[in-house]
Amino acid sequence: MFGKIRKAFGNFAEDVVRESHAWKIQCTSCGRQRSLASVGGIRYGGFGTSYTLGMCSQCGGFRMLRIYKPEKPPASPSA
Ligand SMILES: [Zn+2]
């Protein structure tokens, strides 16, 4: 029973990581952009854009950071 739960949770965790790599976090001051996962953030199943306050390593201060998910390119050119 616990094995099943752990397996399900493992899949969910992988999903969360994959989702978090799809999200970007961008400094609204200098435009520096990174993947949300690379800054230790996670986001799952959300839509739209949100903002958070955080350090930007490029302009070196607290900035408003935009968290958003870029549009995926179409899987097939004919779509
Ligand atoms: Zn910046």
PDB file of the backbone (N, CA, C, O) and the ligand in Angstrom, with CONECT records:
HET     ZN  A 101       1
ATOM      1  N   MET A   1       0.836  -1.211   0.000  1.00  0.00           N
ATOM      2  CA  MET A   1       0.000   0.000   0.000  1.00  0.00           C
ATOM      3  C   MET A   1       0.861   1.247   0.000  1.00  0.00           C
ATOM      4  O   MET A   1       0.657   2.162  -0.798  1.00  0.00           O
ATOM      5  N   PHE A   2       1.832   1.270   0.913  1.00  0.00           N
ATOM      6  CA  PHE A   2       2.700   2.453   0.947  1.00  0.00           C
ATOM      7  C   PHE A   2       3.546   2.562  -0.316  1.00  0.00           C
ATOM      8  O   PHE A   2       3.860   3.651  -0.796  1.00  0.00           O
ATOM      9  N   GLY A   3       3.905   1.377  -0.836  1.00  0.00           N
ATOM     10  CA  GLY A   3       4.668   1.349  -2.079  1.00  0.00           C
ATOM     11  C   GLY A   3       3.905   2.021  -3.209  1.00  0.00           C
ATOM     12  O   GLY A   3       4.472   2.779  -3.996  1.00  0.00           O
ATOM     13  N   LYS A   4       2.610   1.731  -3.277  1.00  0.00           N
ATOM     14  CA  LYS A   4       1.771   2.336  -4.324  1.00  0.00           C
ATOM     15  C   LYS A   4       1.722   3.846  -4.165  1.00  0.00           C
ATOM     16  O   LYS A   4       1.854   4.593  -5.135  1.00  0.00           O
ATOM     17  N   ILE A   5       1.531   4.278  -2.941  1.00  0.00           N
ATOM     18  CA  ILE A   5       1.451   5.720  -2.688  1.00  0.00           C
ATOM     19  C   ILE A   5       2.762   6.398  -3.077  1.00  0.00           C
ATOM     20  O   ILE A   5       2.785   7.460  -3.700  1.00  0.00           O
ATOM     21  N   ARG A   6       3.850   5.739  -2.685  1.00  0.00           N
ATOM     22  CA  ARG A   6       5.149   6.338  -2.982  1.00  0.00           C
ATOM     23  C   ARG A   6       5.378   6.418  -4.484  1.00  0.00           C
ATOM     24  O   ARG A   6       5.930   7.396  -4.987  1.00  0.00           O
ATOM     25  N   LYS A   7       4.950   5.384  -5.193  1.00  0.00           N
ATOM     26  CA  LYS A   7       5.115   5.382  -6.648  1.00  0.00           C
ATOM     27  C   LYS A   7       4.290   6.510  -7.278  1.00  0.00           C
ATOM     28  O   LYS A   7       4.761   7.232  -8.156  1.00  0.00           O
ATOM     29  N   ALA A   8       3.060   6.637  -6.810  1.00  0.00           N
ATOM     30  CA  ALA A   8       2.196   7.683  -7.346  1.00  0.00           C
ATOM     31  C   ALA A   8       2.784   9.063  -7.042  1.00  0.00           C
ATOM     32  O   ALA A   8       2.783   9.962  -7.883  1.00  0.00           O
ATOM     33  N   PHE A   9       3.271   9.196  -5.848  1.00  0.00           N
ATOM     34  CA  PHE A   9       3.856  10.488  -5.483  1.00  0.00           C
ATOM     35  C   PHE A   9       5.109  10.760  -6.293  1.00  0.00           C
ATOM     36  O   PHE A   9       5.365  11.898  -6.689  1.00  0.00           O
ATOM     37  N   GLY A  10       5.894   9.714  -6.542  1.00  0.00           N
ATOM     38  CA  GLY A  10       7.102   9.861  -7.364  1.00  0.00           C
ATOM     39  C   GLY A  10       6.762  10.383  -8.751  1.00  0.00           C
ATOM     40  O   GLY A  10       7.435  11.277  -9.265  1.00  0.00           O
ATOM     41  N   ASN A  11       5.716   9.825  -9.357  1.00  0.00           N
ATOM     42  CA  ASN A  11       5.302  10.293 -10.668  1.00  0.00           C
ATOM     43  C   ASN A  11       4.843  11.732 -10.615  1.00  0.00           C
ATOM     44  O   ASN A  11       5.140  12.527 -11.507  1.00  0.00           O
ATOM     45  N   PHE A  12       4.121  12.058  -9.567  1.00  0.00           N
ATOM     46  CA  PHE A  12       3.643  13.430  -9.402  1.00  0.00           C
ATOM     47  C   PHE A  12       4.817  14.391  -9.262  1.00  0.00           C
ATOM     48  O   PHE A  12       4.823  15.472  -9.852  1.00  0.00           O
ATOM     49  N   ALA A  13       5.811  13.984  -8.476  1.00  0.00           N
ATOM     50  CA  ALA A  13       6.976  14.834  -8.268  1.00  0.00           C
ATOM     51  C   ALA A  13       7.711  15.071  -9.590  1.00  0.00           C
ATOM     52  O   ALA A  13       8.156  16.184  -9.871  1.00  0.00           O
ATOM     53  N   GLU A  14       7.832  14.016 -10.395  1.00  0.00           N
ATOM     54  CA  GLU A  14       8.471  14.180 -11.701  1.00  0.00           C
ATOM     55  C   GLU A  14       7.686  15.155 -12.562  1.00  0.00           C
ATOM     56  O   GLU A  14       8.256  15.980 -13.277  1.00  0.00           O
ATOM     57  N   ASP A  15       6.380  15.045 -12.479  1.00  0.00           N
ATOM     58  CA  ASP A  15       5.496  15.927 -13.222  1.00  0.00           C
ATOM     59  C   ASP A  15       5.701  17.379 -12.810  1.00  0.00           C
ATOM     60  O   ASP A  15       5.773  18.279 -13.647  1.00  0.00           O
ATOM     61  N   VAL A  16       5.792  17.583 -11.507  1.00  0.00           N
ATOM     62  CA  VAL A  16       5.983  18.926 -10.975  1.00  0.00           C
ATOM     63  C   VAL A  16       7.293  19.511 -11.480  1.00  0.00           C
ATOM     64  O   VAL A  16       7.356  20.675 -11.878  1.00  0.00           O
ATOM     65  N   VAL A  17       8.341  18.688 -11.460  1.00  0.00           N
ATOM     66  CA  VAL A  17       9.644  19.153 -11.935  1.00  0.00           C
ATOM     67  C   VAL A  17       9.573  19.519 -13.412  1.00  0.00           C
ATOM     68  O   VAL A  17      10.102  20.546 -13.836  1.00  0.00           O
ATOM     69  N   ARG A  18       8.912  18.665 -14.187  1.00  0.00           N
ATOM     70  CA  ARG A  18       8.803  18.934 -15.627  1.00  0.00           C
ATOM     71  C   ARG A  18       8.023  20.229 -15.846  1.00  0.00           C
ATOM     72  O   ARG A  18       8.409  21.069 -16.659  1.00  0.00           O
ATOM     73  N   GLU A  19       6.933  20.377 -15.119  1.00  0.00           N
ATOM     74  CA  GLU A  19       6.138  21.597 -15.230  1.00  0.00           C
ATOM     75  C   GLU A  19       6.958  22.822 -14.859  1.00  0.00           C
ATOM     76  O   GLU A  19       6.891  23.857 -15.523  1.00  0.00           O
ATOM     77  N   SER A  20       7.727  22.691 -13.795  1.00  0.00           N
ATOM     78  CA  SER A  20       8.482  23.835 -13.309  1.00  0.00           C
ATOM     79  C   SER A  20       9.558  24.250 -14.304  1.00  0.00           C
ATOM     80  O   SER A  20       9.924  25.424 -14.364  1.00  0.00           O
ATOM     81  N   HIS A  21      10.067  23.304 -15.082  1.00  0.00           N
ATOM     82  CA  HIS A  21      11.050  23.659 -16.103  1.00  0.00           C
ATOM     83  C   HIS A  21      10.396  24.419 -17.244  1.00  0.00           C
ATOM     84  O   HIS A  21      11.060  25.179 -17.950  1.00  0.00           O
ATOM     85  N   ALA A  22       9.093  24.217 -17.429  1.00  0.00           N
ATOM     86  CA  ALA A  22       8.404  24.912 -18.506  1.00  0.00           C
ATOM     87  C   ALA A  22       8.164  26.376 -18.158  1.00  0.00           C
ATOM     88  O   ALA A  22       8.056  27.222 -19.046  1.00  0.00           O
ATOM     89  N   TRP A  23       8.081  26.671 -16.864  1.00  0.00           N
ATOM     90  CA  TRP A  23       7.814  28.032 -16.428  1.00  0.00           C
ATOM     91  C   TRP A  23       9.094  28.856 -16.424  1.00  0.00           C
ATOM     92  O   TRP A  23      10.180  28.345 -16.152  1.00  0.00           O
ATOM     93  N   LYS A  24       8.946  30.121 -16.726  1.00  0.00           N
ATOM     94  CA  LYS A  24      10.083  31.037 -16.713  1.00  0.00           C
ATOM     95  C   LYS A  24       9.874  32.097 -15.640  1.00  0.00           C
ATOM     96  O   LYS A  24       8.750  32.466 -15.300  1.00  0.00           O
ATOM     97  N   ILE A  25      10.978  32.561 -15.133  1.00  0.00           N
ATOM     98  CA  ILE A  25      10.915  33.690 -14.206  1.00  0.00           C
ATOM     99  C   ILE A  25      11.786  34.794 -14.794  1.00  0.00           C
ATOM    100  O   ILE A  25      12.945  34.564 -15.140  1.00  0.00           O
ATOM    101  N   GLN A  26      11.224  35.987 -14.904  1.00  0.00           N
ATOM    102  CA  GLN A  26      11.907  37.063 -15.595  1.00  0.00           C
ATOM    103  C   GLN A  26      11.909  38.324 -14.755  1.00  0.00           C
ATOM    104  O   GLN A  26      10.880  38.734 -14.218  1.00  0.00           O
ATOM    105  N   CYS A  27      13.070  38.927 -14.650  1.00  0.00           N
ATOM    106  CA  CYS A  27      13.201  40.199 -13.956  1.00  0.00           C
ATOM    107  C   CYS A  27      12.530  41.286 -14.780  1.00  0.00           C
ATOM    108  O   CYS A  27      12.827  41.447 -15.964  1.00  0.00           O
ATOM    109  N   THR A  28      11.635  42.025 -14.161  1.00  0.00           N
ATOM    110  CA  THR A  28      10.923  43.071 -14.904  1.00  0.00           C
ATOM    111  C   THR A  28      11.784  44.311 -15.069  1.00  0.00           C
ATOM    112  O   THR A  28      11.425  45.225 -15.810  1.00  0.00           O
ATOM    113  N   SER A  29      12.921  44.347 -14.380  1.00  0.00           N
ATOM    114  CA  SER A  29      13.783  45.513 -14.465  1.00  0.00           C
ATOM    115  C   SER A  29      14.794  45.381 -15.607  1.00  0.00           C
ATOM    116  O   SER A  29      14.926  46.284 -16.433  1.00  0.00           O
ATOM    117  N   CYS A  30      15.510  44.248 -15.647  1.00  0.00           N
ATOM    118  CA  CYS A  30      16.560  44.090 -16.655  1.00  0.00           C
ATOM    119  C   CYS A  30      16.213  43.046 -17.706  1.00  0.00           C
ATOM    120  O   CYS A  30      16.896  42.944 -18.725  1.00  0.00           O
ATOM    121  N   GLY A  31      15.178  42.282 -17.475  1.00  0.00           N
ATOM    122  CA  GLY A  31      14.753  41.310 -18.472  1.00  0.00           C
ATOM    123  C   GLY A  31      15.449  39.968 -18.380  1.00  0.00           C
ATOM    124  O   GLY A  31      15.213  39.093 -19.213  1.00  0.00           O
ATOM    125  N   ARG A  32      16.306  39.789 -17.379  1.00  0.00           N
ATOM    126  CA  ARG A  32      16.977  38.505 -17.216  1.00  0.00           C
ATOM    127  C   ARG A  32      15.953  37.398 -16.983  1.00  0.00           C
ATOM    128  O   ARG A  32      15.032  37.541 -16.180  1.00  0.00           O
ATOM    129  N   GLN A  33      16.132  36.307 -17.693  1.00  0.00           N
ATOM    130  CA  GLN A  33      15.143  35.242 -17.662  1.00  0.00           C
ATOM    131  C   GLN A  33      15.802  33.913 -17.359  1.00  0.00           C
ATOM    132  O   GLN A  33      16.851  33.584 -17.913  1.00  0.00           O
ATOM    133  N   ARG A  34      15.188  33.164 -16.489  1.00  0.00           N
ATOM    134  CA  ARG A  34      15.684  31.832 -16.162  1.00  0.00           C
ATOM    135  C   ARG A  34      14.497  30.908 -16.054  1.00  0.00           C
ATOM    136  O   ARG A  34      13.349  31.349 -15.994  1.00  0.00           O
ATOM    137  N   SER A  35      14.793  29.587 -16.029  1.00  0.00           N
ATOM    138  CA  SER A  35      13.687  28.678 -15.775  1.00  0.00           C
ATOM    139  C   SER A  35      13.377  28.714 -14.286  1.00  0.00           C
ATOM    140  O   SER A  35      14.269  28.841 -13.447  1.00  0.00           O
ATOM    141  N   LEU A  36      12.118  28.600 -13.986  1.00  0.00           N
ATOM    142  CA  LEU A  36      11.698  28.687 -12.584  1.00  0.00           C
ATOM    143  C   LEU A  36      12.370  27.595 -11.755  1.00  0.00           C
ATOM    144  O   LEU A  36      12.747  27.815 -10.604  1.00  0.00           O
ATOM    145  N   ALA A  37      12.512  26.418 -12.359  1.00  0.00           N
ATOM    146  CA  ALA A  37      13.137  25.304 -11.632  1.00  0.00           C
ATOM    147  C   ALA A  37      14.580  25.622 -11.264  1.00  0.00           C
ATOM    148  O   ALA A  37      15.073  25.172 -10.229  1.00  0.00           O
ATOM    149  N   SER A  38      15.265  26.403 -12.116  1.00  0.00           N
ATOM    150  CA  SER A  38      16.678  26.682 -11.875  1.00  0.00           C
ATOM    151  C   SER A  38      16.867  27.620 -10.690  1.00  0.00           C
ATOM    152  O   SER A  38      17.965  27.708 -10.140  1.00  0.00           O
ATOM    153  N   VAL A  39      15.827  28.311 -10.299  1.00  0.00           N
ATOM    154  CA  VAL A  39      15.934  29.159  -9.114  1.00  0.00           C
ATOM    155  C   VAL A  39      15.265  28.514  -7.909  1.00  0.00           C
ATOM    156  O   VAL A  39      15.086  29.147  -6.868  1.00  0.00           O
ATOM    157  N   GLY A  40      14.897  27.247  -8.066  1.00  0.00           N
ATOM    158  CA  GLY A  40      14.362  26.496  -6.940  1.00  0.00           C
ATOM    159  C   GLY A  40      12.859  26.645  -6.741  1.00  0.00           C
ATOM    160  O   GLY A  40      12.305  26.223  -5.726  1.00  0.00           O
ATOM    161  N   GLY A  41      12.224  27.242  -7.714  1.00  0.00           N
ATOM    162  CA  GLY A  41      10.779  27.405  -7.597  1.00  0.00           C
ATOM    163  C   GLY A  41      10.049  26.230  -8.208  1.00  0.00           C
ATOM    164  O   GLY A  41      10.559  25.550  -9.099  1.00  0.00           O
ATOM    165  N   ILE A  42       8.860  26.008  -7.719  1.00  0.00           N
ATOM    166  CA  ILE A  42       8.011  25.023  -8.375  1.00  0.00           C
ATOM    167  C   ILE A  42       6.652  25.634  -8.635  1.00  0.00           C
ATOM    168  O   ILE A  42       6.159  26.463  -7.870  1.00  0.00           O
ATOM    169  N   ARG A  43       6.076  25.213  -9.705  1.00  0.00           N
ATOM    170  CA  ARG A  43       4.746  25.666 -10.050  1.00  0.00           C
ATOM    171  C   ARG A  43       4.108  24.551 -10.845  1.00  0.00           C
ATOM    172  O   ARG A  43       4.740  23.964 -11.723  1.00  0.00           O
ATOM    173  N   TYR A  44       2.885  24.264 -10.546  1.00  0.00           N
ATOM    174  CA  TYR A  44       2.255  23.115 -11.187  1.00  0.00           C
ATOM    175  C   TYR A  44       0.805  23.407 -11.496  1.00  0.00           C
ATOM    176  O   TYR A  44       0.039  23.861 -10.647  1.00  0.00           O
ATOM    177  N   GLY A  45       0.454  23.134 -12.735  1.00  0.00           N
ATOM    178  CA  GLY A  45      -0.951  23.168 -13.108  1.00  0.00           C
ATOM    179  C   GLY A  45      -1.569  24.549 -13.144  1.00  0.00           C
ATOM    180  O   GLY A  45      -2.792  24.690 -13.169  1.00  0.00           O
ATOM    181  N   GLY A  46      -0.732  25.562 -13.147  1.00  0.00           N
ATOM    182  CA  GLY A  46      -1.269  26.906 -13.153  1.00  0.00           C
ATOM    183  C   GLY A  46      -1.328  27.483 -14.545  1.00  0.00           C
ATOM    184  O   GLY A  46      -0.739  26.945 -15.482  1.00  0.00           O
ATOM    185  N   PHE A  47      -2.043  28.582 -14.672  1.00  0.00           N
ATOM    186  CA  PHE A  47      -2.121  29.278 -15.943  1.00  0.00           C
ATOM    187  C   PHE A  47      -1.889  30.754 -15.697  1.00  0.00           C
ATOM    188  O   PHE A  47      -2.027  31.262 -14.584  1.00  0.00           O
ATOM    189  N   GLY A  48      -1.531  31.415 -16.778  1.00  0.00           N
ATOM    190  CA  GLY A  48      -1.391  32.854 -16.673  1.00  0.00           C
ATOM    191  C   GLY A  48      -0.061  33.265 -16.079  1.00  0.00           C
ATOM    192  O   GLY A  48       0.885  32.482 -15.991  1.00  0.00           O
ATOM    193  N   THR A  49      -0.028  34.504 -15.683  1.00  0.00           N
ATOM    194  CA  THR A  49       1.207  35.123 -15.225  1.00  0.00           C
ATOM    195  C   THR A  49       1.023  35.578 -13.791  1.00  0.00           C
ATOM    196  O   THR A  49      -0.038  36.072 -13.410  1.00  0.00           O
ATOM    197  N   SER A  50       2.076  35.403 -13.001  1.00  0.00           N
ATOM    198  CA  SER A  50       2.018  35.960 -11.662  1.00  0.00           C
ATOM    199  C   SER A  50       3.333  36.662 -11.373  1.00  0.00           C
ATOM    200  O   SER A  50       4.309  36.512 -12.107  1.00  0.00           O
ATOM    201  N   TYR A  51       3.341  37.411 -10.320  1.00  0.00           N
ATOM    202  CA  TYR A  51       4.515  38.191  -9.969  1.00  0.00           C
ATOM    203  C   TYR A  51       4.945  37.862  -8.553  1.00  0.00           C
ATOM    204  O   TYR A  51       4.136  37.541  -7.683  1.00  0.00           O
ATOM    205  N   THR A  52       6.243  37.956  -8.360  1.00  0.00           N
ATOM    206  CA  THR A  52       6.755  37.765  -7.020  1.00  0.00           C
ATOM    207  C   THR A  52       7.928  38.715  -6.822  1.00  0.00           C
ATOM    208  O   THR A  52       8.506  39.215  -7.788  1.00  0.00           O
ATOM    209  N   LEU A  53       8.267  38.952  -5.591  1.00  0.00           N
ATOM    210  CA  LEU A  53       9.404  39.802  -5.298  1.00  0.00           C
ATOM    211  C   LEU A  53      10.602  38.913  -5.000  1.00  0.00           C
ATOM    212  O   LEU A  53      10.518  37.983  -4.198  1.00  0.00           O
ATOM    213  N   GLY A  54      11.711  39.211  -5.655  1.00  0.00           N
ATOM    214  CA  GLY A  54      12.878  38.365  -5.421  1.00  0.00           C
ATOM    215  C   GLY A  54      14.153  39.050  -5.868  1.00  0.00           C
ATOM    216  O   GLY A  54      14.140  40.116  -6.483  1.00  0.00           O
ATOM    217  N   MET A  55      15.256  38.395  -5.535  1.00  0.00           N
ATOM    218  CA  MET A  55      16.557  38.913  -5.921  1.00  0.00           C
ATOM    219  C   MET A  55      16.827  38.609  -7.381  1.00  0.00           C
ATOM    220  O   MET A  55      16.558  37.505  -7.857  1.00  0.00           O
ATOM    221  N   CYS A  56      17.358  39.591  -8.085  1.00  0.00           N
ATOM    222  CA  CYS A  56      17.860  39.347  -9.429  1.00  0.00           C
ATOM    223  C   CYS A  56      19.376  39.381  -9.369  1.00  0.00           C
ATOM    224  O   CYS A  56      19.968  40.349  -8.891  1.00  0.00           O
ATOM    225  N   SER A  57      20.006  38.308  -9.863  1.00  0.00           N
ATOM    226  CA  SER A  57      21.467  38.235  -9.776  1.00  0.00           C
ATOM    227  C   SER A  57      22.137  39.117 -10.825  1.00  0.00           C
ATOM    228  O   SER A  57      23.336  39.381 -10.742  1.00  0.00           O
ATOM    229  N   GLN A  58      21.375  39.567 -11.800  1.00  0.00           N
ATOM    230  CA  GLN A  58      21.979  40.415 -12.825  1.00  0.00           C
ATOM    231  C   GLN A  58      21.988  41.882 -12.407  1.00  0.00           C
ATOM    232  O   GLN A  58      23.021  42.545 -12.505  1.00  0.00           O
ATOM    233  N   CYS A  59      20.853  42.394 -11.944  1.00  0.00           N
ATOM    234  CA  CYS A  59      20.855  43.791 -11.527  1.00  0.00           C
ATOM    235  C   CYS A  59      21.052  43.940 -10.026  1.00  0.00           C
ATOM    236  O   CYS A  59      21.128  45.052  -9.503  1.00  0.00           O
ATOM    237  N   GLY A  60      21.134  42.799  -9.338  1.00  0.00           N
ATOM    238  CA  GLY A  60      21.623  42.805  -7.970  1.00  0.00           C
ATOM    239  C   GLY A  60      20.736  43.487  -6.954  1.00  0.00           C
ATOM    240  O   GLY A  60      21.238  44.205  -6.089  1.00  0.00           O
ATOM    241  N   GLY A  61      19.466  43.289  -7.029  1.00  0.00           N
ATOM    242  CA  GLY A  61      18.594  43.878  -6.035  1.00  0.00           C
ATOM    243  C   GLY A  61      17.253  43.173  -6.016  1.00  0.00           C
ATOM    244  O   GLY A  61      17.003  42.259  -6.801  1.00  0.00           O
ATOM    245  N   PHE A  62      16.402  43.608  -5.115  1.00  0.00           N
ATOM    246  CA  PHE A  62      15.044  43.076  -5.092  1.00  0.00           C
ATOM    247  C   PHE A  62      14.254  43.707  -6.219  1.00  0.00           C
ATOM    248  O   PHE A  62      14.192  44.929  -6.356  1.00  0.00           O
ATOM    249  N   ARG A  63      13.665  42.862  -7.007  1.00  0.00           N
ATOM    250  CA  ARG A  63      12.913  43.300  -8.169  1.00  0.00           C
ATOM    251  C   ARG A  63      11.589  42.552  -8.223  1.00  0.00           C
ATOM    252  O   ARG A  63      11.434  41.490  -7.620  1.00  0.00           O
ATOM    253  N   MET A  64      10.662  43.108  -8.938  1.00  0.00           N
ATOM    254  CA  MET A  64       9.472  42.352  -9.277  1.00  0.00           C
ATOM    255  C   MET A  64       9.848  41.340 -10.352  1.00  0.00           C
ATOM    256  O   MET A  64      10.376  41.697 -11.406  1.00  0.00           O
ATOM    257  N   LEU A  65       9.570  40.086 -10.070  1.00  0.00           N
ATOM    258  CA  LEU A  65       9.885  39.018 -11.015  1.00  0.00           C
ATOM    259  C   LEU A  65       8.587  38.456 -11.582  1.00  0.00           C
ATOM    260  O   LEU A  65       7.646  38.147 -10.850  1.00  0.00           O
ATOM    261  N   ARG A  66       8.566  38.338 -12.864  1.00  0.00           N
ATOM    262  CA  ARG A  66       7.372  37.842 -13.533  1.00  0.00           C
ATOM    263  C   ARG A  66       7.519  36.342 -13.746  1.00  0.00           C
ATOM    264  O   ARG A  66       8.525  35.882 -14.288  1.00  0.00           O
ATOM    265  N   ILE A  67       6.532  35.592 -13.326  1.00  0.00           N
ATOM    266  CA  ILE A  67       6.530  34.140 -13.514  1.00  0.00           C
ATOM    267  C   ILE A  67       5.490  33.821 -14.571  1.00  0.00           C
ATOM    268  O   ILE A  67       4.309  34.134 -14.414  1.00  0.00           O
ATOM    269  N   TYR A  68       5.932  33.207 -15.625  1.00  0.00           N
ATOM    270  CA  TYR A  68       4.993  32.917 -16.704  1.00  0.00           C
ATOM    271  C   TYR A  68       5.412  31.666 -17.442  1.00  0.00           C
ATOM    272  O   TYR A  68       6.543  31.194 -17.324  1.00  0.00           O
ATOM    273  N   LYS A  69       4.474  31.142 -18.205  1.00  0.00           N
ATOM    274  CA  LYS A  69       4.738  29.935 -18.981  1.00  0.00           C
ATOM    275  C   LYS A  69       4.684  30.306 -20.456  1.00  0.00           C
ATOM    276  O   LYS A  69       3.623  30.658 -20.972  1.00  0.00           O
ATOM    277  N   PRO A  70       5.817  30.228 -21.132  1.00  0.00           N
ATOM    278  CA  PRO A  70       5.818  30.588 -22.549  1.00  0.00           C
ATOM    279  C   PRO A  70       4.939  29.636 -23.356  1.00  0.00           C
ATOM    280  O   PRO A  70       4.764  28.472 -22.998  1.00  0.00           O
ATOM    281  N   GLU A  71       4.403  30.149 -24.430  1.00  0.00           N
ATOM    282  CA  GLU A  71       3.622  29.288 -25.328  1.00  0.00           C
ATOM    283  C   GLU A  71       4.523  28.212 -25.901  1.00  0.00           C
ATOM    284  O   GLU A  71       5.646  28.483 -26.328  1.00  0.00           O
ATOM    285  N   LYS A  72       4.019  26.993 -25.903  1.00  0.00           N
ATOM    286  CA  LYS A  72       4.799  25.931 -26.528  1.00  0.00           C
ATOM    287  C   LYS A  72       4.699  26.060 -28.045  1.00  0.00           C
ATOM    288  O   LYS A  72       3.645  26.397 -28.584  1.00  0.00           O
ATOM    289  N   PRO A  73       5.810  25.788 -28.721  1.00  0.00           N
ATOM    290  CA  PRO A  73       5.731  25.770 -30.181  1.00  0.00           C
ATOM    291  C   PRO A  73       4.838  24.626 -30.620  1.00  0.00           C
ATOM    292  O   PRO A  73       4.784  23.592 -29.954  1.00  0.00           O
ATOM    293  N   PRO A  74       4.140  24.795 -31.725  1.00  0.00           N
ATOM    294  CA  PRO A  74       3.243  23.719 -32.181  1.00  0.00           C
ATOM    295  C   PRO A  74       4.008  22.430 -32.458  1.00  0.00           C
ATOM    296  O   PRO A  74       5.119  22.458 -32.986  1.00  0.00           O
ATOM    297  N   ALA A  75       3.410  21.316 -32.101  1.00  0.00           N
ATOM    298  CA  ALA A  75       4.074  20.023 -32.249  1.00  0.00           C
ATOM    299  C   ALA A  75       4.282  19.681 -33.718  1.00  0.00           C
ATOM    300  O   ALA A  75       5.277  19.056 -34.086  1.00  0.00           O
ATOM    301  N   SER A  76       3.347  20.091 -34.542  1.00  0.00           N
ATOM    302  CA  SER A  76       3.480  19.790 -35.969  1.00  0.00           C
ATOM    303  C   SER A  76       3.190  21.050 -36.770  1.00  0.00           C
ATOM    304  O   SER A  76       2.273  21.792 -36.418  1.00  0.00           O
ATOM    305  N   PRO A  77       3.931  21.315 -37.821  1.00  0.00           N
ATOM    306  CA  PRO A  77       3.767  22.545 -38.588  1.00  0.00           C
ATOM    307  C   PRO A  77       2.410  22.656 -39.240  1.00  0.00           C
ATOM    308  O   PRO A  77       1.965  23.761 -39.551  1.00  0.00           O
ATOM    309  N   SER A  78       1.736  21.529 -39.456  1.00  0.00           N
ATOM    310  CA  SER A  78       0.458  21.568 -40.120  1.00  0.00           C
ATOM    311  C   SER A  78      -0.686  21.821 -39.155  1.00  0.00           C
ATOM    312  O   SER A  78      -1.825  22.011 -39.581  1.00  0.00           O
ATOM    313  N   ALA A  79      -0.400  21.825 -37.874  1.00  0.00           N
ATOM    314  CA  ALA A  79      -1.460  21.948 -36.870  1.00  0.00           C
ATOM    315  C   ALA A  79      -2.068  23.353 -36.891  1.00  0.00           C
ATOM    316  O   ALA A  79      -2.977  23.644 -36.114  1.00  0.00           O
TER     317      ALA A  79
HETATM  318 ZN    ZN A 101      17.341  42.154 -13.086  1.00  0.00          ZN2+
END
